[in-house]
Amino acid sequence: MTTQLHTDRLQAQKVKFALLIIAPAFLLASVILYYPIVSSMIMAFKKVYFGMGKYKWIGLTNFKTVLLNGAFLKSFIWTLVFSVVSVLLLFIVGMYFALLLNRKMIGRNIIRGLLLIPWAIPWFVSAFLWLWLLNVQYGLINYILIILKIIDEPVHWTGGSLVAKVSVTVAYIWRVFPFNMIVYLAGFQTIDPYLFEAAEMDGAGKIKQFLYVTFPGIRNIIVFTALLNFIWAFQEFITIWLMTRGGPADATNTLMTQVYSLSFMQRNFGEAAAIGVLWILFLGIFAVCYLRMLLKEE
């Protein structure tokens, strides 16, 4: 009995110590994260009179206005397309460079370091770099394409609907793919090399080794990375806003840029908060369904 009481006291002390340790982090997160989220959710049900400090409860009116607005549907579809395409391209590009740099070659570590530069530089620097590369007058991309006789005259890469979408997608992929590359490279190290030797002895080529050894070996890593890539792409803002401002004609307007435009340019905080709530609900439902599907497969 005495031993049990002593054990319970030690356990209670450990719990109190753990709570004491996490309390500062929880308080900080409450101030800079939880409070803004909760207040934004509440704001979605109110009419905000900017500059007057007044609020009026209007229920679901903001949600109704947003859902009936064609601009919201257009931005949602483009955000979804941008996210799905980004996930697929990030997997392909990240896996390609990971497989390439997993081989023994001269200067492999130097090449790895160089390929990490896009991930290391700030987001706004990456966006301005691509704006310079794609500039219609003195951009390096147009200059190279004209020299190679692929195009006859400079292309306004952010001036048309389709080319603007391609431009922001390429800029985003270039910025994020090093993360996938490094994660996949780390995953390769967890695969037993004897599996490749056994597959090679059985006559399996490089493609079959990838399909039946490499891919299953890092499947969980790929799944987790894909989920992160989708969430990041779904809330991407800096690259798109700095390169196109959501244009031309709202062609590259995502949910994030629409929220920013509604709140900080049009001062329509109620509808902006409503989009934010719908945004959180969609990502939450997607993440739960995605993980449940994977657990069911397991």
C-alpha positions in Angstrom: 0.0 0.0 0.0 2.8 2.4 0.9 4.6 1.6 -2.3 1.5 2.3 -4.4 1.0 5.6 -2.6 4.6 6.5 -3.3 4.2 5.6 -7.0 1.1 7.7 -7.3 2.8 10.7 -5.7 5.7 10.4 -8.1 3.3 10.1 -11.0 1.4 13.2 -9.8 4.6 15.1 -9.5 5.7 14.1 -13.0 2.3 15.3 -14.4 2.6 18.6 -12.5 6.2 19.1 -13.7 5.1 18.3 -17.3 2.2 20.8 -17.1 4.6 23.4 -15.7 7.0 22.9 -18.5 4.4 23.2 -21.3 2.5 26.1 -19.7 4.6 28.9 -21.2 4.4 27.4 -24.6 0.6 26.9 -24.3 0.1 30.5 -23.1 2.2 31.8 -26.0 0.3 29.7 -28.5 -3.0 30.9 -27.0 -2.1 34.5 -27.5 -0.6 34.3 -31.0 -2.5 31.3 -32.4 -5.6 30.1 -30.6 -7.1 33.5 -29.8 -6.9 34.8 -33.4 -8.4 31.6 -34.8 -11.3 31.7 -32.3 -11.9 35.4 -32.8 -11.8 35.0 -36.6 -14.4 32.2 -36.4 -16.7 34.4 -34.3 -16.1 37.3 -36.6 -17.4 35.2 -39.5 -20.9 35.4 -38.0 -20.8 39.2 -37.6 -21.0 42.4 -39.6 -17.8 44.3 -38.9 -17.9 48.1 -39.1 -14.3 48.9 -39.8 -12.9 51.9 -37.9 -15.8 52.1 -35.6 -15.1 49.1 -33.3 -18.7 47.9 -33.8 -20.0 44.4 -34.5 -23.4 43.2 -35.4 -24.4 39.5 -35.3 -25.8 38.5 -38.6 -25.7 34.7 -38.4 -24.8 32.8 -41.6 -25.2 35.8 -43.9 -21.5 36.1 -44.6 -21.3 32.4 -45.4 -24.3 32.7 -47.7 -22.8 35.7 -49.5 -19.5 34.0 -50.0 -20.9 30.7 -51.2 -23.2 32.4 -53.7 -20.3 34.5 -55.0 -18.8 33.2 -58.2 -15.4 34.6 -57.2 -15.2 32.2 -54.2 -15.9 29.1 -56.3 -13.4 30.2 -58.9 -10.7 30.8 -56.4 -11.5 27.5 -54.6 -11.3 25.5 -57.8 -7.9 27.1 -58.7 -6.6 26.5 -55.2 -7.6 22.9 -55.4 -6.0 22.4 -58.8 -2.9 24.3 -57.8 -2.6 22.1 -54.7 -3.1 18.7 -56.5 -0.7 19.6 -59.4 1.9 20.8 -56.9 1.7 17.6 -54.9 2.2 15.5 -58.1 5.0 17.6 -59.4 6.8 17.8 -56.1 6.7 14.1 -55.8 8.1 13.6 -59.3 10.8 16.3 -59.1 11.7 15.5 -55.5 11.9 11.8 -56.2 14.0 12.3 -59.4 16.7 14.3 -57.6 16.6 12.0 -54.6 17.2 9.0 -56.7 19.9 10.8 -58.7 21.7 12.0 -55.6 21.4 8.7 -53.8 24.0 7.3 -56.3 27.7 7.5 -55.7 29.1 10.3 -57.8 31.9 12.9 -57.7 30.8 16.1 -55.9 27.5 14.6 -54.6 27.5 16.5 -51.3 28.2 19.8 -53.2 25.3 19.2 -55.6 23.1 18.4 -52.6 24.0 21.7 -51.0 23.4 23.6 -54.2 20.0 22.0 -54.6 19.0 23.1 -51.1 19.5 26.8 -51.9 15.8 27.3 -53.1 14.5 26.0 -49.8 17.0 28.0 -47.8 16.3 31.5 -49.3 13.3 33.5 -48.1 10.0 33.2 -49.9 9.8 36.8 -51.1 13.3 36.5 -52.5 12.3 33.5 -54.5 9.2 35.3 -55.8 11.2 38.4 -56.9 13.9 36.1 -58.5 11.2 34.5 -60.6 9.7 37.8 -61.5 13.1 38.9 -62.8 13.6 35.6 -64.7 10.2 35.9 -66.3 10.3 39.6 -67.0 8.9 40.3 -70.5 11.6 42.9 -71.4 14.8 41.7 -69.9 14.0 38.3 -68.4 16.5 35.5 -68.7 13.9 32.9 -69.6 12.7 34.8 -72.7 16.3 35.5 -73.7 17.2 31.8 -73.6 14.1 30.7 -75.4 14.6 33.2 -78.2 18.2 32.2 -78.6 17.1 28.5 -78.9 14.5 29.7 -81.4 11.7 28.1 -79.3 9.8 31.4 -79.3 9.9 34.3 -81.8 9.1 37.2 -79.4 9.1 37.7 -75.6 6.3 36.1 -73.7 4.5 38.0 -70.9 4.6 35.1 -68.4 2.3 36.8 -65.9 0.1 38.6 -68.4 -2.1 35.7 -69.5 -4.4 33.4 -67.6 -2.7 30.1 -68.5 0.9 31.2 -68.6 0.4 33.0 -65.2 -0.8 29.8 -63.6 2.1 27.9 -65.1 4.5 30.5 -63.9 3.4 30.6 -60.3 3.2 26.8 -60.2 6.8 26.4 -61.5 8.1 29.1 -59.1 6.4 27.3 -56.2 7.7 23.9 -57.2 11.2 25.3 -57.5 11.0 26.7 -54.0 9.6 23.6 -52.3 11.1 20.5 -54.1 14.3 20.4 -52.0 12.2 19.6 -49.0 10.8 16.5 -50.7 14.3 15.6 -52.0 15.9 15.6 -48.6 13.0 13.7 -47.0 13.1 11.0 -49.7 16.9 10.8 -49.4 16.6 10.3 -45.6 14.0 7.6 -46.3 16.3 5.7 -48.7 18.7 5.3 -45.8 16.2 3.2 -43.8 15.9 0.6 -46.6 18.0 -2.5 -46.1 20.6 -2.6 -48.9 20.4 -6.4 -49.0 16.9 -6.1 -50.4 18.3 -4.4 -53.5 21.0 -7.1 -53.8 18.4 -9.8 -53.5 16.1 -8.1 -56.1 19.1 -7.7 -58.5 20.0 -11.4 -58.1 16.4 -12.3 -59.0 16.8 -10.3 -62.2 14.9 -7.2 -61.2 16.0 -4.0 -63.1 16.2 -0.5 -61.7 12.5 0.2 -62.5 11.3 -3.0 -60.7 13.6 -2.3 -57.8 12.0 1.1 -57.4 8.5 -0.2 -57.7 8.9 -3.2 -55.4 11.6 -2.2 -53.0 12.2 1.5 -52.9 8.6 2.7 -53.1 7.1 0.3 -50.5 10.1 1.0 -48.2 9.3 4.7 -48.0 5.6 4.6 -48.7 4.7 6.1 -45.3 7.2 8.9 -45.8 5.7 9.6 -49.3 2.2 9.7 -47.8 3.1 12.0 -45.0 5.1 14.3 -47.3 2.1 14.5 -49.8 -0.2 15.5 -47.0 2.2 18.3 -46.0 2.6 19.4 -49.6 -1.1 19.6 -50.1 -1.7 21.7 -46.9 1.2 24.0 -47.8 0.1 24.5 -51.4 -3.5 25.1 -50.3 -2.4 28.0 -48.1 0.3 29.4 -50.4 0.2 33.2 -50.5 3.6 34.9 -50.9 4.7 33.5 -54.3 1.3 34.1 -55.9 0.7 37.5 -54.4 4.1 38.9 -55.2 4.1 37.5 -58.7 0.6 38.1 -59.9 -1.5 39.7 -57.1 -4.0 37.0 -58.0 -4.3 38.2 -61.6 -4.7 38.5 -64.4 -8.5 38.8 -64.0 -8.3 36.8 -60.8 -7.0 33.8 -62.8 -4.4 32.9 -60.1 -6.6 34.2 -57.2 -6.4 31.5 -54.4 -8.4 31.4 -51.2 -5.5 32.9 -49.4 -5.1 35.9 -51.7 -8.9 36.4 -51.7 -9.0 36.5 -47.9 -6.1 39.0 -47.9 -7.8 41.1 -50.5 -11.2 41.1 -48.8 -9.8 41.9 -45.3 -6.9 44.3 -45.9 -7.8 45.9 -49.1 -11.6 45.9 -49.1 -12.0 46.0 -45.3 -14.6 43.3 -45.5 -13.5 41.3 -42.5 -16.7 39.3 -42.0 -16.7 37.7 -45.4 -12.9 37.1 -45.2 -13.4 35.4 -41.9 -16.2 33.2 -43.4 -13.8 32.1 -46.1 -11.2 31.3 -43.5 -13.7 29.1 -41.6 -14.7 27.2 -44.7 -11.0 26.9 -45.5 -10.2 25.3 -42.1 -13.2 23.0 -42.4 -12.2 21.8 -45.8 -8.6 21.1 -44.8 -9.7 19.4 -41.6 -12.2 17.1 -43.4 -9.6 16.4 -46.1 -6.9 15.5 -43.5 -9.2 13.2 -41.5 -10.5 11.4 -44.7 -7.0 11.1 -46.0 -5.6 9.6 -42.9 -8.6 7.3 -42.3 -8.3 6.0 -45.9 -4.6 5.2 -45.3 -5.3 3.5 -41.9 -8.0 1.4 -43.5 -5.5 0.3 -46.2 -3.0 -0.6 -43.5 
